[in-house]
Amino acid sequence: MPLEIAAPATAPASLPLQYITAQIMPLIDGQFSVVMQATLLDEQELEFVGQDLATAQVDNIDEALAVIRANLTSLNSPSSQAAA
């Protein structure tokens, strides 16, 4: 089941951030796969660009949410704001 999370005000890259998608998928062995992607708008080319933010395999849903939380927190960190 995809979990879409609204993007913070600061973009993780030089392109304007449109949204972030987080997917949590159960795996056959009982683990979970977590994938996070950002969709950015390239205003010069007028096209959307996908950027991978995180990929992880975790043992439970709490660890999956921790991966999402950590990556969203890093988007709001002062170092990512300086890069924008």
mmCIF file of the N, C-alpha and C atoms, coordinates in Angstrom:
data_MODEL
# 
_entry.id   MODEL 
# 
loop_
_atom_site.group_PDB 
_atom_site.id 
_atom_site.type_symbol 
_atom_site.label_atom_id 
_atom_site.label_alt_id 
_atom_site.label_comp_id 
_atom_site.label_asym_id 
_atom_site.label_entity_id 
_atom_site.label_seq_id 
_atom_site.pdbx_PDB_ins_code 
_atom_site.Cartn_x 
_atom_site.Cartn_y 
_atom_site.Cartn_z 
_atom_site.occupancy 
_atom_site.B_iso_or_equiv 
_atom_site.pdbx_formal_charge 
_atom_site.auth_seq_id 
_atom_site.auth_comp_id 
_atom_site.auth_asym_id 
_atom_site.auth_atom_id 
_atom_site.pdbx_PDB_model_num 
ATOM 1   N N  . MET A 1 1  ? 0.845  -1.166  0.000   1.00 0.00 ? 1  MET A N  1 
ATOM 2   C CA . MET A 1 1  ? 0.000  0.000   0.000   1.00 0.00 ? 1  MET A CA 1 
ATOM 3   C C  . MET A 1 1  ? 0.892  1.230   0.000   1.00 0.00 ? 1  MET A C  1 
ATOM 4   N N  . PRO A 1 2  ? 0.817  2.078   -1.038  1.00 0.00 ? 2  PRO A N  1 
ATOM 5   C CA . PRO A 1 2  ? 1.641  3.282   -1.084  1.00 0.00 ? 2  PRO A CA 1 
ATOM 6   C C  . PRO A 1 2  ? 1.215  4.276   -0.011  1.00 0.00 ? 2  PRO A C  1 
ATOM 7   N N  . LEU A 1 3  ? 2.197  4.938   0.556   1.00 0.00 ? 3  LEU A N  1 
ATOM 8   C CA . LEU A 1 3  ? 1.952  5.986   1.547   1.00 0.00 ? 3  LEU A CA 1 
ATOM 9   C C  . LEU A 1 3  ? 2.575  7.250   1.012   1.00 0.00 ? 3  LEU A C  1 
ATOM 10  N N  . GLU A 1 4  ? 1.752  8.214   0.643   1.00 0.00 ? 4  GLU A N  1 
ATOM 11  C CA . GLU A 1 4  ? 2.280  9.459   0.098   1.00 0.00 ? 4  GLU A CA 1 
ATOM 12  C C  . GLU A 1 4  ? 2.370  10.479  1.214   1.00 0.00 ? 4  GLU A C  1 
ATOM 13  N N  . ILE A 1 5  ? 3.527  11.142  1.286   1.00 0.00 ? 5  ILE A N  1 
ATOM 14  C CA . ILE A 1 5  ? 3.796  12.107  2.334   1.00 0.00 ? 5  ILE A CA 1 
ATOM 15  C C  . ILE A 1 5  ? 4.017  13.466  1.684   1.00 0.00 ? 5  ILE A C  1 
ATOM 16  N N  . ALA A 1 6  ? 3.343  14.477  2.199   1.00 0.00 ? 6  ALA A N  1 
ATOM 17  C CA . ALA A 1 6  ? 3.509  15.824  1.653   1.00 0.00 ? 6  ALA A CA 1 
ATOM 18  C C  . ALA A 1 6  ? 4.949  16.274  1.835   1.00 0.00 ? 6  ALA A C  1 
ATOM 19  N N  . ALA A 1 7  ? 5.464  16.947  0.851   1.00 0.00 ? 7  ALA A N  1 
ATOM 20  C CA . ALA A 1 7  ? 6.858  17.385  0.877   1.00 0.00 ? 7  ALA A CA 1 
ATOM 21  C C  . ALA A 1 7  ? 7.050  18.594  1.780   1.00 0.00 ? 7  ALA A C  1 
ATOM 22  N N  . PRO A 1 8  ? 8.233  18.698  2.394   1.00 0.00 ? 8  PRO A N  1 
ATOM 23  C CA . PRO A 1 8  ? 8.537  19.899  3.172   1.00 0.00 ? 8  PRO A CA 1 
ATOM 24  C C  . PRO A 1 8  ? 8.739  21.096  2.235   1.00 0.00 ? 8  PRO A C  1 
ATOM 25  N N  . ALA A 1 9  ? 8.840  22.281  2.793   1.00 0.00 ? 9  ALA A N  1 
ATOM 26  C CA . ALA A 1 9  ? 8.973  23.495  1.984   1.00 0.00 ? 9  ALA A CA 1 
ATOM 27  C C  . ALA A 1 9  ? 10.316 23.592  1.273   1.00 0.00 ? 9  ALA A C  1 
ATOM 28  N N  . THR A 1 10 ? 11.325 22.855  1.734   1.00 0.00 ? 10 THR A N  1 
ATOM 29  C CA . THR A 1 10 ? 12.668 22.941  1.161   1.00 0.00 ? 10 THR A CA 1 
ATOM 30  C C  . THR A 1 10 ? 12.948 21.740  0.267   1.00 0.00 ? 10 THR A C  1 
ATOM 31  N N  . ALA A 1 11 ? 13.407 21.985  -0.944  1.00 0.00 ? 11 ALA A N  1 
ATOM 32  C CA . ALA A 1 11 ? 13.699 20.918  -1.904  1.00 0.00 ? 11 ALA A CA 1 
ATOM 33  C C  . ALA A 1 11 ? 15.013 20.222  -1.575  1.00 0.00 ? 11 ALA A C  1 
ATOM 34  N N  . PRO A 1 12 ? 15.104 18.897  -1.796  1.00 0.00 ? 12 PRO A N  1 
ATOM 35  C CA . PRO A 1 12 ? 16.343 18.174  -1.531  1.00 0.00 ? 12 PRO A CA 1 
ATOM 36  C C  . PRO A 1 12 ? 17.373 18.364  -2.644  1.00 0.00 ? 12 PRO A C  1 
ATOM 37  N N  . ALA A 1 13 ? 16.956 18.940  -3.758  1.00 0.00 ? 13 ALA A N  1 
ATOM 38  C CA . ALA A 1 13 ? 17.862 19.139  -4.890  1.00 0.00 ? 13 ALA A CA 1 
ATOM 39  C C  . ALA A 1 13 ? 17.669 20.544  -5.435  1.00 0.00 ? 13 ALA A C  1 
ATOM 40  N N  . SER A 1 14 ? 18.421 20.867  -6.482  1.00 0.00 ? 14 SER A N  1 
ATOM 41  C CA . SER A 1 14 ? 18.332 22.215  -7.035  1.00 0.00 ? 14 SER A CA 1 
ATOM 42  C C  . SER A 1 14 ? 17.023 22.461  -7.787  1.00 0.00 ? 14 SER A C  1 
ATOM 43  N N  . LEU A 1 15 ? 16.307 21.409  -8.144  1.00 0.00 ? 15 LEU A N  1 
ATOM 44  C CA . LEU A 1 15 ? 15.026 21.554  -8.825  1.00 0.00 ? 15 LEU A CA 1 
ATOM 45  C C  . LEU A 1 15 ? 13.902 21.685  -7.796  1.00 0.00 ? 15 LEU A C  1 
ATOM 46  N N  . PRO A 1 16 ? 12.833 22.394  -8.117  1.00 0.00 ? 16 PRO A N  1 
ATOM 47  C CA . PRO A 1 16 ? 11.714 22.534  -7.173  1.00 0.00 ? 16 PRO A CA 1 
ATOM 48  C C  . PRO A 1 16 ? 11.040 21.190  -6.901  1.00 0.00 ? 16 PRO A C  1 
ATOM 49  N N  . LEU A 1 17 ? 10.866 20.870  -5.638  1.00 0.00 ? 17 LEU A N  1 
ATOM 50  C CA . LEU A 1 17 ? 10.240 19.617  -5.220  1.00 0.00 ? 17 LEU A CA 1 
ATOM 51  C C  . LEU A 1 17 ? 8.742  19.693  -5.427  1.00 0.00 ? 17 LEU A C  1 
ATOM 52  N N  . GLN A 1 18 ? 8.168  18.693  -6.064  1.00 0.00 ? 18 GLN A N  1 
ATOM 53  C CA . GLN A 1 18 ? 6.733  18.646  -6.273  1.00 0.00 ? 18 GLN A CA 1 
ATOM 54  C C  . GLN A 1 18 ? 6.061  17.776  -5.211  1.00 0.00 ? 18 GLN A C  1 
ATOM 55  N N  . TYR A 1 19 ? 6.584  16.557  -5.001  1.00 0.00 ? 19 TYR A N  1 
ATOM 56  C CA . TYR A 1 19 ? 6.051  15.696  -3.948  1.00 0.00 ? 19 TYR A CA 1 
ATOM 57  C C  . TYR A 1 19 ? 7.003  14.545  -3.667  1.00 0.00 ? 19 TYR A C  1 
ATOM 58  N N  . ILE A 1 20 ? 6.755  13.874  -2.545  1.00 0.00 ? 20 ILE A N  1 
ATOM 59  C CA . ILE A 1 20 ? 7.536  12.704  -2.137  1.00 0.00 ? 20 ILE A CA 1 
ATOM 60  C C  . ILE A 1 20 ? 6.586  11.524  -2.038  1.00 0.00 ? 20 ILE A C  1 
ATOM 61  N N  . THR A 1 21 ? 7.019  10.372  -2.544  1.00 0.00 ? 21 THR A N  1 
ATOM 62  C CA . THR A 1 21 ? 6.249  9.146   -2.450  1.00 0.00 ? 21 THR A CA 1 
ATOM 63  C C  . THR A 1 21 ? 7.039  8.149   -1.612  1.00 0.00 ? 21 THR A C  1 
ATOM 64  N N  . ALA A 1 22 ? 6.375  7.550   -0.631  1.00 0.00 ? 22 ALA A N  1 
ATOM 65  C CA . ALA A 1 22 ? 6.993  6.493   0.178   1.00 0.00 ? 22 ALA A CA 1 
ATOM 66  C C  . ALA A 1 22 ? 6.164  5.229   0.001   1.00 0.00 ? 22 ALA A C  1 
ATOM 67  N N  . GLN A 1 23 ? 6.840  4.118   -0.321  1.00 0.00 ? 23 GLN A N  1 
ATOM 68  C CA . GLN A 1 23 ? 6.157  2.842   -0.494  1.00 0.00 ? 23 GLN A CA 1 
ATOM 69  C C  . GLN A 1 23 ? 6.699  1.851   0.517   1.00 0.00 ? 23 GLN A C  1 
ATOM 70  N N  . ILE A 1 24 ? 5.796  1.163   1.192   1.00 0.00 ? 24 ILE A N  1 
ATOM 71  C CA . ILE A 1 24 ? 6.168  0.075   2.108   1.00 0.00 ? 24 ILE A CA 1 
ATOM 72  C C  . ILE A 1 24 ? 5.520  -1.188  1.565   1.00 0.00 ? 24 ILE A C  1 
ATOM 73  N N  . MET A 1 25 ? 6.361  -2.192  1.247   1.00 0.00 ? 25 MET A N  1 
ATOM 74  C CA . MET A 1 25 ? 5.852  -3.426  0.666   1.00 0.00 ? 25 MET A CA 1 
ATOM 75  C C  . MET A 1 25 ? 6.259  -4.600  1.544   1.00 0.00 ? 25 MET A C  1 
ATOM 76  N N  . PRO A 1 26 ? 5.326  -5.480  1.903   1.00 0.00 ? 26 PRO A N  1 
ATOM 77  C CA . PRO A 1 26 ? 5.705  -6.690  2.639   1.00 0.00 ? 26 PRO A CA 1 
ATOM 78  C C  . PRO A 1 26 ? 6.438  -7.647  1.698   1.00 0.00 ? 26 PRO A C  1 
ATOM 79  N N  . LEU A 1 27 ? 7.462  -8.297  2.227   1.00 0.00 ? 27 LEU A N  1 
ATOM 80  C CA . LEU A 1 27 ? 8.232  -9.272  1.457   1.00 0.00 ? 27 LEU A CA 1 
ATOM 81  C C  . LEU A 1 27 ? 7.879  -10.682 1.907   1.00 0.00 ? 27 LEU A C  1 
ATOM 82  N N  . ILE A 1 28 ? 8.219  -11.660 1.097   1.00 0.00 ? 28 ILE A N  1 
ATOM 83  C CA . ILE A 1 28 ? 7.873  -13.054 1.381   1.00 0.00 ? 28 ILE A CA 1 
ATOM 84  C C  . ILE A 1 28 ? 8.477  -13.538 2.701   1.00 0.00 ? 28 ILE A C  1 
ATOM 85  N N  . ASP A 1 29 ? 9.685  -13.078 3.028   1.00 0.00 ? 29 ASP A N  1 
ATOM 86  C CA . ASP A 1 29 ? 10.363 -13.555 4.238   1.00 0.00 ? 29 ASP A CA 1 
ATOM 87  C C  . ASP A 1 29 ? 9.903  -12.854 5.519   1.00 0.00 ? 29 ASP A C  1 
ATOM 88  N N  . GLY A 1 30 ? 8.861  -12.013 5.421   1.00 0.00 ? 30 GLY A N  1 
ATOM 89  C CA . GLY A 1 30 ? 8.337  -11.333 6.598   1.00 0.00 ? 30 GLY A CA 1 
ATOM 90  C C  . GLY A 1 30 ? 8.908  -9.940  6.809   1.00 0.00 ? 30 GLY A C  1 
ATOM 91  N N  . GLN A 1 31 ? 9.925  -9.580  6.037   1.00 0.00 ? 31 GLN A N  1 
ATOM 92  C CA . GLN A 1 31 ? 10.478 -8.241  6.138   1.00 0.00 ? 31 GLN A CA 1 
ATOM 93  C C  . GLN A 1 31 ? 9.624  -7.271  5.319   1.00 0.00 ? 31 GLN A C  1 
ATOM 94  N N  . PHE A 1 32 ? 10.002 -5.994  5.369   1.00 0.00 ? 32 PHE A N  1 
ATOM 95  C CA . PHE A 1 32 ? 9.350  -4.958  4.586   1.00 0.00 ? 32 PHE A CA 1 
ATOM 96  C C  . PHE A 1 32 ? 10.389 -4.249  3.737   1.00 0.00 ? 32 PHE A C  1 
ATOM 97  N N  . SER A 1 33 ? 9.997  -3.872  2.533   1.00 0.00 ? 33 SER A N  1 
ATOM 98  C CA . SER A 1 33 ? 10.831 -3.054  1.663   1.00 0.00 ? 33 SER A CA 1 
ATOM 99  C C  . SER A 1 33 ? 10.288 -1.630  1.718   1.00 0.00 ? 33 SER A C  1 
ATOM 100 N N  . VAL A 1 34 ? 11.201 -0.664  1.906   1.00 0.00 ? 34 VAL A N  1 
ATOM 101 C CA . VAL A 1 34 ? 10.823 0.746   1.958   1.00 0.00 ? 34 VAL A CA 1 
ATOM 102 C C  . VAL A 1 34 ? 11.523 1.461   0.805   1.00 0.00 ? 34 VAL A C  1 
ATOM 103 N N  . VAL A 1 35 ? 10.754 2.198   0.006   1.00 0.00 ? 35 VAL A N  1 
ATOM 104 C CA . VAL A 1 35 ? 11.303 2.968   -1.106  1.00 0.00 ? 35 VAL A CA 1 
ATOM 105 C C  . VAL A 1 35 ? 10.732 4.382   -1.017  1.00 0.00 ? 35 VAL A C  1 
ATOM 106 N N  . MET A 1 36 ? 11.609 5.374   -1.087  1.00 0.00 ? 36 MET A N  1 
ATOM 107 C CA . MET A 1 36 ? 11.167 6.767   -1.099  1.00 0.00 ? 36 MET A CA 1 
ATOM 108 C C  . MET A 1 36 ? 11.715 7.451   -2.342  1.00 0.00 ? 36 MET A C  1 
ATOM 109 N N  . GLN A 1 37 ? 10.845 8.202   -3.017  1.00 0.00 ? 37 GLN A N  1 
ATOM 110 C CA . GLN A 1 37 ? 11.250 8.948   -4.208  1.00 0.00 ? 37 GLN A CA 1 
ATOM 111 C C  . GLN A 1 37 ? 10.674 10.358  -4.151  1.00 0.00 ? 37 GLN A C  1 
ATOM 112 N N  . ALA A 1 38 ? 11.424 11.292  -4.709  1.00 0.00 ? 38 ALA A N  1 
ATOM 113 C CA . ALA A 1 38 ? 10.951 12.669  -4.856  1.00 0.00 ? 38 ALA A CA 1 
ATOM 114 C C  . ALA A 1 38 ? 10.683 12.911  -6.332  1.00 0.00 ? 38 ALA A C  1 
ATOM 115 N N  . THR A 1 39 ? 9.658  13.679  -6.621  1.00 0.00 ? 39 THR A N  1 
ATOM 116 C CA . THR A 1 39 ? 9.394  14.119  -7.986  1.00 0.00 ? 39 THR A CA 1 
ATOM 117 C C  . THR A 1 39 ? 9.675  15.612  -8.038  1.00 0.00 ? 39 THR A C  1 
ATOM 118 N N  . LEU A 1 40 ? 10.570 15.978  -8.944  1.00 0.00 ? 40 LEU A N  1 
ATOM 119 C CA . LEU A 1 40 ? 11.016 17.355  -9.083  1.00 0.00 ? 40 LEU A CA 1 
ATOM 120 C C  . LEU A 1 40 ? 10.591 17.877  -10.451 1.00 0.00 ? 40 LEU A C  1 
ATOM 121 N N  . LEU A 1 41 ? 10.440 19.176  -10.549 1.00 0.00 ? 41 LEU A N  1 
ATOM 122 C CA . LEU A 1 41 ? 10.080 19.790  -11.822 1.00 0.00 ? 41 LEU A CA 1 
ATOM 123 C C  . LEU A 1 41 ? 11.287 20.503  -12.406 1.00 0.00 ? 41 LEU A C  1 
ATOM 124 N N  . ASP A 1 42 ? 11.715 20.049  -13.574 1.00 0.00 ? 42 ASP A N  1 
ATOM 125 C CA . ASP A 1 42 ? 12.777 20.732  -14.310 1.00 0.00 ? 42 ASP A CA 1 
ATOM 126 C C  . ASP A 1 42 ? 12.089 21.811  -15.144 1.00 0.00 ? 42 ASP A C  1 
ATOM 127 N N  . GLU A 1 43 ? 12.177 23.054  -14.676 1.00 0.00 ? 43 GLU A N  1 
ATOM 128 C CA . GLU A 1 43 ? 11.453 24.148  -15.324 1.00 0.00 ? 43 GLU A CA 1 
ATOM 129 C C  . GLU A 1 43 ? 12.017 24.508  -16.697 1.00 0.00 ? 43 GLU A C  1 
ATOM 130 N N  . GLN A 1 44 ? 13.306 24.240  -16.931 1.00 0.00 ? 44 GLN A N  1 
ATOM 131 C CA . GLN A 1 44 ? 13.888 24.535  -18.241 1.00 0.00 ? 44 GLN A CA 1 
ATOM 132 C C  . GLN A 1 44 ? 13.420 23.551  -19.293 1.00 0.00 ? 44 GLN A C  1 
ATOM 133 N N  . GLU A 1 45 ? 13.358 22.270  -18.939 1.00 0.00 ? 45 GLU A N  1 
ATOM 134 C CA . GLU A 1 45 ? 12.931 21.234  -19.887 1.00 0.00 ? 45 GLU A CA 1 
ATOM 135 C C  . GLU A 1 45 ? 11.429 20.971  -19.826 1.00 0.00 ? 45 GLU A C  1 
ATOM 136 N N  . LEU A 1 46 ? 10.756 21.564  -18.834 1.00 0.00 ? 46 LEU A N  1 
ATOM 137 C CA . LEU A 1 46 ? 9.329  21.350  -18.612 1.00 0.00 ? 46 LEU A CA 1 
ATOM 138 C C  . LEU A 1 46 ? 8.980  19.869  -18.523 1.00 0.00 ? 46 LEU A C  1 
ATOM 139 N N  . GLU A 1 47 ? 9.712  19.169  -17.635 1.00 0.00 ? 47 GLU A N  1 
ATOM 140 C CA . GLU A 1 47 ? 9.447  17.761  -17.411 1.00 0.00 ? 47 GLU A CA 1 
ATOM 141 C C  . GLU A 1 47 ? 9.674  17.423  -15.949 1.00 0.00 ? 47 GLU A C  1 
ATOM 142 N N  . PHE A 1 48 ? 9.017  16.356  -15.512 1.00 0.00 ? 48 PHE A N  1 
ATOM 143 C CA . PHE A 1 48 ? 9.203  15.868  -14.155 1.00 0.00 ? 48 PHE A CA 1 
ATOM 144 C C  . PHE A 1 48 ? 10.394 14.928  -14.123 1.00 0.00 ? 48 PHE A C  1 
ATOM 145 N N  . VAL A 1 49 ? 11.168 14.998  -13.025 1.00 0.00 ? 49 VAL A N  1 
ATOM 146 C CA . VAL A 1 49 ? 12.349 14.168  -12.853 1.00 0.00 ? 49 VAL A CA 1 
ATOM 147 C C  . VAL A 1 49 ? 12.208 13.415  -11.535 1.00 0.00 ? 49 VAL A C  1 
ATOM 148 N N  . GLY A 1 50 ? 12.450 12.108  -11.552 1.00 0.00 ? 50 GLY A N  1 
ATOM 149 C CA . GLY A 1 50 ? 12.401 11.305  -10.331 1.00 0.00 ? 50 GLY A CA 1 
ATOM 150 C C  . GLY A 1 50 ? 13.769 11.232  -9.679  1.00 0.00 ? 50 GLY A C  1 
ATOM 151 N N  . GLN A 1 51 ? 13.788 11.311  -8.356  1.00 0.00 ? 51 GLN A N  1 
ATOM 152 C CA . GLN A 1 51 ? 15.037 11.209  -7.600  1.00 0.00 ? 51 GLN A CA 1 
ATOM 153 C C  . GLN A 1 51 ? 14.818 10.211  -6.468  1.00 0.00 ? 51 GLN A C  1 
ATOM 154 N N  . ASP A 1 52 ? 15.653 9.170   -6.395  1.00 0.00 ? 52 ASP A N  1 
ATOM 155 C CA . ASP A 1 52 ? 15.574 8.211   -5.302  1.00 0.00 ? 52 ASP A CA 1 
ATOM 156 C C  . ASP A 1 52 ? 16.106 8.844   -4.024  1.00 0.00 ? 52 ASP A C  1 
ATOM 157 N N  . LEU A 1 53 ? 15.333 8.728   -2.942  1.00 0.00 ? 53 LEU A N  1 
ATOM 158 C CA . LEU A 1 53 ? 15.755 9.259   -1.650  1.00 0.00 ? 53 LEU A CA 1 
ATOM 159 C C  . LEU A 1 53 ? 16.229 8.161   -0.713  1.00 0.00 ? 53 LEU A C  1 
ATOM 160 N N  . ALA A 1 54 ? 15.563 6.997   -0.740  1.00 0.00 ? 54 ALA A N  1 
ATOM 161 C CA . ALA A 1 54 ? 15.934 5.913   0.174   1.00 0.00 ? 54 ALA A CA 1 
ATOM 162 C C  . ALA A 1 54 ? 15.402 4.586   -0.336  1.00 0.00 ? 54 ALA A C  1 
ATOM 163 N N  . THR A 1 55 ? 16.155 3.535   -0.057  1.00 0.00 ? 55 THR A N  1 
ATOM 164 C CA . THR A 1 55 ? 15.736 2.161   -0.305  1.00 0.00 ? 55 THR A CA 1 
ATOM 165 C C  . THR A 1 55 ? 16.266 1.322   0.844   1.00 0.00 ? 55 THR A C  1 
ATOM 166 N N  . ALA A 1 56 ? 15.396 0.552   1.496   1.00 0.00 ? 56 ALA A N  1 
ATOM 167 C CA . ALA A 1 56 ? 15.837 -0.253  2.640   1.00 0.00 ? 56 ALA A CA 1 
ATOM 168 C C  . ALA A 1 56 ? 14.940 -1.468  2.802   1.00 0.00 ? 56 ALA A C  1 
ATOM 169 N N  . GLN A 1 57 ? 15.501 -2.516  3.404   1.00 0.00 ? 57 GLN A N  1 
ATOM 170 C CA . GLN A 1 57 ? 14.732 -3.673  3.835   1.00 0.00 ? 57 GLN A CA 1 
ATOM 171 C C  . GLN A 1 57 ? 14.818 -3.712  5.350   1.00 0.00 ? 57 GLN A C  1 
ATOM 172 N N  . VAL A 1 58 ? 13.659 -3.781  5.995   1.00 0.00 ? 58 VAL A N  1 
ATOM 173 C CA . VAL A 1 58 ? 13.597 -3.722  7.456   1.00 0.00 ? 58 VAL A CA 1 
ATOM 174 C C  . VAL A 1 58 ? 12.771 -4.891  7.985   1.00 0.00 ? 58 VAL A C  1 
ATOM 175 N N  . ASP A 1 59 ? 12.880 -5.114  9.299   1.00 0.00 ? 59 ASP A N  1 
ATOM 176 C CA . ASP A 1 59 ? 12.219 -6.262  9.911   1.00 0.00 ? 59 ASP A CA 1 
ATOM 177 C C  . ASP A 1 59 ? 10.769 -6.017  10.323  1.00 0.00 ? 59 ASP A C  1 
ATOM 178 N N  . ASN A 1 60 ? 10.403 -4.757  10.587  1.00 0.00 ? 60 ASN A N  1 
ATOM 179 C CA . ASN A 1 60 ? 9.034  -4.498  11.036  1.00 0.00 ? 60 ASN A CA 1 
ATOM 180 C C  . ASN A 1 60 ? 8.588  -3.107  10.594  1.00 0.00 ? 60 ASN A C  1 
ATOM 181 N N  . ILE A 1 61 ? 7.304  -2.837  10.815  1.00 0.00 ? 61 ILE A N  1 
ATOM 182 C CA . ILE A 1 61 ? 6.721  -1.577  10.353  1.00 0.00 ? 61 ILE A CA 1 
ATOM 183 C C  . ILE A 1 61 ? 7.308  -0.380  11.096  1.00 0.00 ? 61 ILE A C  1 
ATOM 184 N N  . ASP A 1 62 ? 7.681  -0.551  12.360  1.00 0.00 ? 62 ASP A N  1 
ATOM 185 C CA . ASP A 1 62 ? 8.286  0.550   13.115  1.00 0.00 ? 62 ASP A CA 1 
ATOM 186 C C  . ASP A 1 62 ? 9.614  0.972   12.488  1.00 0.00 ? 62 ASP A C  1 
ATOM 187 N N  . GLU A 1 63 ? 10.411 0.005   12.041  1.00 0.00 ? 63 GLU A N  1 
ATOM 188 C CA . GLU A 1 63 ? 11.674 0.325   11.370  1.00 0.00 ? 63 GLU A CA 1 
ATOM 189 C C  . GLU A 1 63 ? 11.417 0.982   10.012  1.00 0.00 ? 63 GLU A C  1 
ATOM 190 N N  . ALA A 1 64 ? 10.354 0.555   9.324   1.00 0.00 ? 64 ALA A N  1 
ATOM 191 C CA . ALA A 1 64 ? 10.002 1.165   8.041   1.00 0.00 ? 64 ALA A CA 1 
ATOM 192 C C  . ALA A 1 64 ? 9.638  2.639   8.232   1.00 0.00 ? 64 ALA A C  1 
ATOM 193 N N  . LEU A 1 65 ? 8.845  2.917   9.247   1.00 0.00 ? 65 LEU A N  1 
ATOM 194 C CA . LEU A 1 65 ? 8.470  4.296   9.534   1.00 0.00 ? 65 LEU A CA 1 
ATOM 195 C C  . LEU A 1 65 ? 9.676  5.116   9.987   1.00 0.00 ? 65 LEU A C  1 
ATOM 196 N N  . ALA A 1 66 ? 10.624 4.480   10.670  1.00 0.00 ? 66 ALA A N  1 
ATOM 197 C CA . ALA A 1 66 ? 11.849 5.182   11.084  1.00 0.00 ? 66 ALA A CA 1 
ATOM 198 C C  . ALA A 1 66 ? 12.675 5.598   9.867   1.00 0.00 ? 66 ALA A C  1 
ATOM 199 N N  . VAL A 1 67 ? 12.727 4.757   8.835   1.00 0.00 ? 67 VAL A N  1 
ATOM 200 C CA . VAL A 1 67 ? 13.443 5.101   7.600   1.00 0.00 ? 67 VAL A CA 1 
ATOM 201 C C  . VAL A 1 67 ? 12.789 6.322   6.953   1.00 0.00 ? 67 VAL A C  1 
ATOM 202 N N  . ILE A 1 68 ? 11.467 6.313   6.884   1.00 0.00 ? 68 ILE A N  1 
ATOM 203 C CA . ILE A 1 68 ? 10.737 7.437   6.292   1.00 0.00 ? 68 ILE A CA 1 
ATOM 204 C C  . ILE A 1 68 ? 10.971 8.702   7.114   1.00 0.00 ? 68 ILE A C  1 
ATOM 205 N N  . ARG A 1 69 ? 10.839 8.577   8.430   1.00 0.00 ? 69 ARG A N  1 
ATOM 206 C CA . ARG A 1 69 ? 11.019 9.731   9.315   1.00 0.00 ? 69 ARG A CA 1 
ATOM 207 C C  . ARG A 1 69 ? 12.425 10.317  9.184   1.00 0.00 ? 69 ARG A C  1 
ATOM 208 N N  . ALA A 1 70 ? 13.434 9.466   9.163   1.00 0.00 ? 70 ALA A N  1 
ATOM 209 C CA . ALA A 1 70 ? 14.824 9.929   9.067   1.00 0.00 ? 70 ALA A CA 1 
ATOM 210 C C  . ALA A 1 70 ? 15.076 10.675  7.758   1.00 0.00 ? 70 ALA A C  1 
ATOM 211 N N  . ASN A 1 71 ? 14.514 10.175  6.672   1.00 0.00 ? 71 ASN A N  1 
ATOM 212 C CA . ASN A 1 71 ? 14.731 10.824  5.380   1.00 0.00 ? 71 ASN A CA 1 
ATOM 213 C C  . ASN A 1 71 ? 13.957 12.123  5.251   1.00 0.00 ? 71 ASN A C  1 
ATOM 214 N N  . LEU A 1 72 ? 12.765 12.187  5.809   1.00 0.00 ? 72 LEU A N  1 
ATOM 215 C CA . LEU A 1 72 ? 12.026 13.448  5.797   1.00 0.00 ? 72 LEU A CA 1 
ATOM 216 C C  . LEU A 1 72 ? 12.712 14.482  6.677   1.00 0.00 ? 72 LEU A C  1 
ATOM 217 N N  . THR A 1 73 ? 13.265 14.044  7.805   1.00 0.00 ? 73 THR A N  1 
ATOM 218 C CA . THR A 1 73 ? 13.986 14.951  8.693   1.00 0.00 ? 73 THR A CA 1 
ATOM 219 C C  . THR A 1 73 ? 15.224 15.497  7.995   1.00 0.00 ? 73 THR A C  1 
ATOM 220 N N  . SER A 1 74 ? 15.916 14.651  7.242   1.00 0.00 ? 74 SER A N  1 
ATOM 221 C CA . SER A 1 74 ? 17.132 15.113  6.551   1.00 0.00 ? 74 SER A CA 1 
ATOM 222 C C  . SER A 1 74 ? 16.815 16.138  5.470   1.00 0.00 ? 74 SER A C  1 
ATOM 223 N N  . LEU A 1 75 ? 15.588 16.097  4.918   1.00 0.00 ? 75 LEU A N  1 
ATOM 224 C CA . LEU A 1 75 ? 15.192 17.103  3.923   1.00 0.00 ? 75 LEU A CA 1 
ATOM 225 C C  . LEU A 1 75 ? 15.050 18.479  4.546   1.00 0.00 ? 75 LEU A C  1 
ATOM 226 N N  . ASN A 1 76 ? 14.741 18.529  5.827   1.00 0.00 ? 76 ASN A N  1 
ATOM 227 C CA . ASN A 1 76 ? 14.577 19.800  6.533   1.00 0.00 ? 76 ASN A CA 1 
ATOM 228 C C  . ASN A 1 76 ? 15.837 20.242  7.263   1.00 0.00 ? 76 ASN A C  1 
ATOM 229 N N  . SER A 1 77 ? 16.918 19.476  7.141   1.00 0.00 ? 77 SER A N  1 
ATOM 230 C CA . SER A 1 77 ? 18.142 19.824  7.856   1.00 0.00 ? 77 SER A CA 1 
ATOM 231 C C  . SER A 1 77 ? 18.771 21.080  7.265   1.00 0.00 ? 77 SER A C  1 
ATOM 232 N N  . PRO A 1 78 ? 19.544 21.829  8.072   1.00 0.00 ? 78 PRO A N  1 
ATOM 233 C CA . PRO A 1 78 ? 20.193 23.059  7.576   1.00 0.00 ? 78 PRO A CA 1 
ATOM 234 C C  . PRO A 1 78 ? 21.096 22.830  6.367   1.00 0.00 ? 78 PRO A C  1 
ATOM 235 N N  . SER A 1 79 ? 21.759 21.662  6.283   1.00 0.00 ? 79 SER A N  1 
ATOM 236 C CA . SER A 1 79 ? 22.664 21.412  5.142   1.00 0.00 ? 79 SER A CA 1 
ATOM 237 C C  . SER A 1 79 ? 21.883 21.288  3.838   1.00 0.00 ? 79 SER A C  1 
ATOM 238 N N  . SER A 1 80 ? 20.675 20.690  3.863   1.00 0.00 ? 80 SER A N  1 
ATOM 239 C CA . SER A 1 80 ? 19.879 20.596  2.633   1.00 0.00 ? 80 SER A CA 1 
ATOM 240 C C  . SER A 1 80 ? 19.267 21.943  2.274   1.00 0.00 ? 80 SER A C  1 
ATOM 241 N N  . GLN A 1 81 ? 18.976 22.783  3.271   1.00 0.00 ? 81 GLN A N  1 
ATOM 242 C CA . GLN A 1 81 ? 18.456 24.108  2.989   1.00 0.00 ? 81 GLN A CA 1 
ATOM 243 C C  . GLN A 1 81 ? 19.517 24.991  2.365   1.00 0.00 ? 81 GLN A C  1 
ATOM 244 N N  . ALA A 1 82 ? 20.773 24.797  2.770   1.00 0.00 ? 82 ALA A N  1 
ATOM 245 C CA . ALA A 1 82 ? 21.881 25.579  2.180   1.00 0.00 ? 82 ALA A CA 1 
ATOM 246 C C  . ALA A 1 82 ? 22.107 25.192  0.722   1.00 0.00 ? 82 ALA A C  1 
ATOM 247 N N  . ALA A 1 83 ? 21.833 23.916  0.375   1.00 0.00 ? 83 ALA A N  1 
ATOM 248 C CA . ALA A 1 83 ? 22.042 23.440  -0.995  1.00 0.00 ? 83 ALA A CA 1 
ATOM 249 C C  . ALA A 1 83 ? 20.964 23.946  -1.940  1.00 0.00 ? 83 ALA A C  1 
ATOM 250 N N  . ALA A 1 84 ? 19.815 24.320  -1.405  1.00 0.00 ? 84 ALA A N  1 
ATOM 251 C CA . ALA A 1 84 ? 18.694 24.737  -2.274  1.00 0.00 ? 84 ALA A CA 1 
ATOM 252 C C  . ALA A 1 84 ? 18.832 26.124  -2.806  1.00 0.00 ? 84 ALA A C  1 
# 
